[in-house]
Every structure is written in structure tokens, then in C-alpha cells.
Amino acid sequence: MSSSRLRKIKMFAILCGASTRPESMIKNAESENINKLLSGEISVSRRSEFSSDKNLVRFIQNKLMDSGFDLPRFGADGIFGPETDDAVKRAQEALSDLGIVSDGLNSPGVVDISLLNALENIKDDGKLTTTYDDEQDEERRGKLVAKPKSESVIYIGSSSLAGHLGNFVKSILGSGPTFAKTGSQPRDWLGGQWTSVYDAISEHPKKIVIMTGGNGISGSSELVEKIEKTLAEFGYFDTKIIWIGSNPFGADSFDSNGRPYNSKTSYQYLNSADGFKQASQKRSGWNSELKSITESAGGIFIDPFEYIKLKDGTPGFICKSCDGVHLTSSVAQEFVSQISGML
């Protein structure tokens, strides 16, 4: 019997006993999730909850490289990015070419014990290598090749993005993929949209503009960290992150001491001068935190409180029939004209 036929049989036999863990893999277990993977309790893919476990991902990456499926750009960096995802799929294709069929190998990009057993067998029986030298491999990993910076702009935000401010910003920068904030918790920032955001970032956008902060900033640091990590993963260090913070409030009245408030808005916390002041201080504090978060990632933060002011220098604007929370068209237009050089 030929050696290639023996190899196929050996692989198939191992895959049929997918829950059996090779001793060499057991010795390398460094985390609880690695043990779960080796016992068949979990599987891992680029977008699974376990992909954030760097020890687990490095374990998978080392298994891929040991079996000849190289990671030439980033190696075992603990990040389950496009390069690792591509290597997993290449390994699955190569094993499929040998006639091996299993649930794990039929789920593109998913690493489970079946795939690990097959990779272990390849390592023991001679590497089944794939290269990036021919046109087919180059086409397959095209998404991993750094793309030229496009002229596109990605927009992420809440009501300010959907209102006058967003419209005037887009009139300067142009339209682009737009994603609305769906909640105040980190996991709700973009809900199930992150995959689409990730794909948009892979196209090498010129800028990523974030416009939110009026409804709380919980999860902001996590959002910026995910964006920064994704840009680094693709090597897009020239993409500019711009965060336009929360705007001050609109007033239609002043008390005897000249302090602003809004007497008509349904947002009752603005109906008194004290409430107006407290709400302004709260938003201003949020902007200070957002500035730190954005600039720590090398981004640009634009604080509307520094540009939109009443005659006495107090942050705010005059409006006779607005809700006091969102910028009117004229105020938004004037603000954008002031910051256009920063966009």
C-alpha cells in the first residue's frame, strides 16, 4: 500500500476518535479553554467568544505552523485575525483534498478537536505544506494583503450622526458605511454589526469618524480598542480615528443671574438653570474621558464644548423651538465650518 494511502487511512482513523487527545497536546495545555478545546467541549473561530483568549489562540497558531501552515505576517501573536483564519481554512482544504470528512473540517474557519487531531497526525507523518507562491494561494489570501488606502470614511454614532451634525460632516468628508450605536453597554455598542464594521475596516478606510457621547460613554474604550486592534491587524496605521464628542445644550431662556435653561423642552432636567448647568457639566466630563480614550489610540478628539458657546462664553446655543439636546441646522453648520480643517 502506498505511503499516501496509509496516511489517509491513519488520518481518518484518528478523526473517527476525535475526542482522544494526543499526549503531546495535553502537555502543551496552558489554559482552561485549551483543555476544553482538547476535550471537544468547545470549538474556536475568528468571531467566537473564545477568540479573545490569547493563550488558546497561540496554541492553535503553533499547531498550524508546526503542521506547515505558515503565518508569515504575524506568527503566533495570540490574535485570531484574517491570517490565522486563512491558515485554518487552508488546512481544512488540504485535509479535504486527502478525502477526510468530519464535522470540524466542514465548518470553514472553525478549529475543533477533529482538526487538531488531523494536524497532529500531519506533524507526525510529514508536513503537508502549502505556500503563497502560486496564483491560487495569492488569490485565496487576497484579503490579507494590505490594500491601498481608500477614500472611504466609516461612520459610527448615535442620534447626532443621524441628525444635522452628521449630515454636515458627511457633506465635507463624503458618504460611507454608517453604523448606529445600539445601546450603552460595551456588548451593545454595535450589536451584531461588528462583523460588518470589521469588513469595512478591512477595505483600508481613510478615516473612521465616531459621533456619540450624549447618552453615556460606557463601552467607549472597548470600542476604540477593537478599532485600533483591527487597524493594527491589517497594518493600516495611516487610517485616522476622529471622535466628535457630545454637544452642549440649547437654551431659550435665562434666569435673573443670566444663567441659561430651556423652558419648553420635554427633557425636564433642562427646565431649570441648575439642571441645565449640571447636565452640561456631566456631558463635559464625558468629553474629557472620551478625549483621553481617543488620543491614547492616536486619534483626534473634537470637543463641541470648545466651539459652541453663548455670548458670555458658556457652552451652549440659543434655540427658540428645539429640544435643547440636539443641534439645530444653523448651529451644526457653523460648528462644522469651524472644525472642517480637523476632519
C-alpha positions in Angstrom: 0.0 0.0 0.0 1.3 3.5 -0.9 2.5 5.8 1.9 -0.1 8.4 0.8 -2.9 5.8 1.1 -1.6 4.8 4.6 -1.6 8.5 5.6 -5.2 8.9 4.6 -6.3 5.9 6.5 -4.3 7.0 9.6 -5.8 10.4 9.5 -9.3 9.1 9.1 -8.8 6.7 12.0 -7.7 9.5 14.2 -10.6 11.7 13.2 -13.1 9.0 14.0 -11.7 9.1 17.5 -11.9 12.9 17.7 -12.3 13.0 21.5 -9.0 11.4 22.0 -6.3 13.9 22.9 -2.7 13.2 21.7 -0.3 13.2 24.7 1.9 15.9 23.1 -1.1 18.2 23.0 -2.1 17.5 26.6 1.4 18.5 27.7 1.1 21.9 25.9 -2.2 22.8 27.6 -1.8 26.2 29.2 -5.3 27.4 29.9 -8.8 26.2 30.8 -10.0 26.9 27.3 -7.2 24.9 25.8 -8.3 21.9 27.9 -11.9 22.4 26.8 -10.8 22.5 23.1 -8.8 19.3 23.5 -11.7 17.5 25.2 -14.1 18.5 22.5 -16.2 20.9 24.7 -15.6 23.9 22.6 -14.6 25.0 19.1 -12.9 28.2 18.1 -13.2 30.6 15.2 -12.3 34.2 14.4 -15.6 35.6 15.7 -16.3 33.1 18.6 -16.2 34.2 22.2 -13.1 32.2 22.8 -11.0 34.0 20.2 -10.1 36.6 22.8 -8.1 34.0 24.8 -4.6 34.7 23.6 -3.1 31.5 25.1 -5.7 29.5 23.3 -5.2 31.3 20.0 -1.4 31.0 20.3 -1.8 27.2 20.9 -3.9 26.9 17.7 -1.4 29.1 15.8 1.6 27.0 16.8 -0.3 23.8 15.8 -0.9 25.3 12.4 2.7 26.3 11.9 4.0 23.0 13.2 2.0 21.3 10.6 3.3 23.5 7.7 0.5 26.1 7.5 2.6 29.2 8.0 1.6 32.6 9.4 4.3 34.7 7.7 3.0 38.2 8.7 2.2 37.9 12.4 3.1 34.4 13.6 1.8 33.2 16.9 0.7 36.6 18.2 -2.4 35.4 20.0 -4.8 37.2 17.7 -7.3 35.2 15.7 -7.2 37.6 12.7 -7.5 37.2 9.0 -4.1 35.5 8.6 -5.0 32.8 11.2 -8.5 32.4 9.8 -7.0 31.9 6.3 -4.4 29.4 7.6 -7.2 27.3 9.3 -9.2 27.3 6.0 -6.1 26.3 4.0 -5.5 23.4 6.4 -9.1 22.3 6.0 -8.9 22.5 2.3 -5.6 20.5 2.3 -7.2 17.8 4.5 -10.3 17.7 2.4 -8.1 17.0 -0.6 -7.0 13.9 1.2 -10.6 12.7 1.4 -11.0 13.3 5.1 -14.6 14.2 6.1 -15.6 15.4 9.6 -17.9 18.0 11.1 -14.9 20.2 12.0 -13.5 20.1 8.5 -16.8 21.0 7.0 -17.1 24.3 9.1 -14.8 26.8 7.3 -12.5 28.6 9.7 -13.6 26.6 12.8 -11.0 24.8 14.9 -12.2 21.8 16.9 -10.6 18.6 18.2 -11.1 16.9 14.8 -9.0 19.4 13.1 -6.3 19.4 15.8 -6.1 15.6 15.6 -5.6 15.8 11.9 -2.9 18.5 12.2 -1.1 16.4 14.9 -1.1 13.5 12.5 0.3 15.6 9.7 3.1 16.7 12.0 3.9 13.1 13.0 3.6 11.7 9.4 5.3 14.5 7.5 4.2 18.1 6.9 1.5 18.8 4.3 2.7 22.3 3.5 1.0 25.0 1.4 2.8 28.0 0.1 1.9 31.5 -1.1 3.9 31.2 -4.2 1.3 30.4 -6.8 -1.6 32.5 -8.1 -4.2 30.3 -6.5 -2.8 30.8 -3.0 -2.2 34.5 -3.6 -5.8 34.9 -4.6 -7.0 32.9 -1.6 -5.2 35.2 0.8 -6.0 38.4 -1.0 -7.9 39.8 1.9 -4.7 39.6 4.0 -2.7 41.7 1.6 -2.6 45.3 2.7 -4.8 47.3 0.4 -4.1 50.9 -0.7 -5.8 53.5 1.4 -9.2 54.2 0.0 -11.1 57.5 0.1 -13.9 55.9 2.1 -14.9 57.0 5.6 -16.6 54.8 8.1 -19.2 56.5 10.4 -20.2 55.2 13.8 -22.6 57.1 16.0 -26.0 57.7 17.6 -28.6 60.4 17.1 -26.0 63.2 16.4 -24.8 61.2 13.4 -28.3 60.8 12.1 -29.1 64.5 12.6 -27.9 67.8 11.2 -24.4 67.4 12.6 -23.9 64.1 10.8 -25.3 65.5 7.6 -22.9 68.4 7.5 -19.9 66.3 8.4 -20.7 63.9 5.6 -21.1 66.9 3.2 -17.4 67.5 3.7 -16.0 64.0 4.0 -18.4 62.2 1.8 -20.8 59.3 2.4 -19.6 55.9 3.6 -20.6 52.8 5.6 -22.7 54.0 8.6 -23.3 52.1 11.8 -25.6 53.2 14.5 -25.0 52.7 18.2 -27.5 50.3 19.6 -27.0 50.6 23.3 -24.9 51.9 26.2 -23.2 48.7 27.3 -20.0 47.5 25.6 -21.6 44.5 24.1 -24.4 46.7 22.7 -22.3 49.4 21.1 -22.8 47.9 17.6 -24.8 44.8 18.5 -24.4 42.2 15.7 -22.9 44.9 13.3 -19.3 44.3 14.3 -18.7 41.8 11.6 -19.8 44.4 9.0 -17.6 47.1 10.7 -14.7 44.7 10.6 -15.2 44.1 6.9 -15.5 47.8 6.3 -12.2 48.4 8.1 -10.5 45.7 6.0 -11.0 47.9 3.0 -8.5 50.4 4.4 -10.7 53.5 5.1 -9.2 56.9 5.1 -10.9 57.8 8.3 -13.2 56.4 11.0 -15.5 59.1 12.4 -17.3 58.4 15.7 -20.0 60.8 16.8 -21.7 60.0 20.1 -21.4 60.7 23.8 -24.8 62.2 24.7 -26.3 59.1 26.0 -23.4 57.9 28.2 -20.0 56.6 27.2 -20.0 53.1 28.7 -18.1 50.8 26.3 -16.3 53.6 24.5 -12.8 52.4 25.5 -13.7 48.9 24.4 -14.9 50.2 21.0 -11.8 52.2 20.3 -9.6 49.3 21.4 -11.4 47.0 19.0 -11.0 49.5 16.1 -7.3 50.1 17.0 -6.6 46.4 17.2 -8.3 45.7 13.9 -6.4 48.5 12.1 -3.1 47.1 13.5 -4.0 43.7 12.4 -4.3 44.8 8.8 -1.3 47.2 9.2 -3.5 50.3 8.4 -1.6 52.7 10.7 -2.5 55.7 8.4 -6.2 55.4 9.0 -7.3 58.4 11.1 -9.7 58.0 14.0 -11.8 61.1 14.7 -14.2 61.3 17.6 -16.7 64.2 17.8 -17.9 64.4 21.3 -21.2 65.3 22.9 -22.5 68.8 22.1 -23.7 71.3 24.7 -27.4 72.1 25.2 -29.7 74.7 23.7 -31.3 77.4 25.8 -34.4 79.6 25.2 -34.4 81.5 28.5 -32.1 82.9 31.2 -32.7 83.4 34.9 -32.2 86.6 36.9 -28.5 85.8 37.1 -28.1 85.3 33.4 -27.8 81.5 33.6 -29.3 79.6 30.6 -32.0 77.0 30.7 -34.7 75.6 28.3 -38.3 76.2 29.4 -40.0 74.4 26.6 -38.1 71.2 26.1 -39.6 67.8 27.1 -36.2 67.0 28.7 -37.2 68.3 32.1 -33.7 68.2 33.5 -33.0 71.3 31.3 -36.0 73.2 32.5 -34.1 75.0 35.3 -30.8 76.8 35.3 -29.4 74.4 37.9 -30.4 71.4 35.9 -29.1 72.9 32.7 -25.7 73.5 34.4 -25.5 70.0 36.0 -26.3 68.3 32.7 -23.7 70.4 30.9 -21.1 69.5 33.4 -21.9 65.9 33.1 -21.6 65.9 29.3 -18.4 68.0 29.5 -17.0 65.3 31.9 -17.8 62.6 29.4 -16.0 64.5 26.7 -12.9 64.7 28.9 -12.9 60.9 29.2 -13.5 60.4 25.5 -10.7 62.8 24.7 -8.3 60.7 26.8 -9.6 57.4 25.2 -9.3 58.7 21.7 -5.9 60.4 22.0 -4.4 57.3 23.7 -5.2 55.5 20.4 -3.5 58.2 18.4 -6.8 59.6 17.3 -8.2 63.2 17.2 -10.9 64.3 19.6 -13.1 67.3 18.8 -14.9 68.7 21.8 -18.0 70.7 20.7 -18.0 72.5 24.1 -14.9 74.4 23.0 -16.7 75.7 19.9 -20.4 76.1 20.6 -20.8 78.8 23.1 -23.2 81.6 24.2 -22.2 85.2 24.2 -20.8 85.0 27.7 -18.6 82.1 26.8 -20.8 79.5 28.5 -21.1 76.3 26.4 -24.5 76.2 24.7 -26.5 77.7 22.0 -29.8 79.7 21.6 -32.8 78.0 20.2 -36.4 79.0 20.4 -38.1 75.9 19.2 -35.6 73.0 19.5 -35.5 70.1 22.0 -32.4 71.6 23.6 -30.5 68.3 23.2 -29.7 68.1 19.5 -28.0 70.8 17.5 -30.1 72.9 15.1 -29.2 73.0 11.5 -27.6 76.5 11.7 -25.6 75.7 14.8 -24.4 72.4 13.4 -23.4 74.1 10.1 -21.4 76.8 11.9 -19.7 74.2 14.2 -18.7 72.0 11.2 -17.3 75.0 9.4 -15.1 75.7 12.4 -13.7 72.2 12.7 -13.5 71.4 8.9 -9.7 71.7 9.0 -9.6 68.9 11.6 -11.7 66.5 9.7 
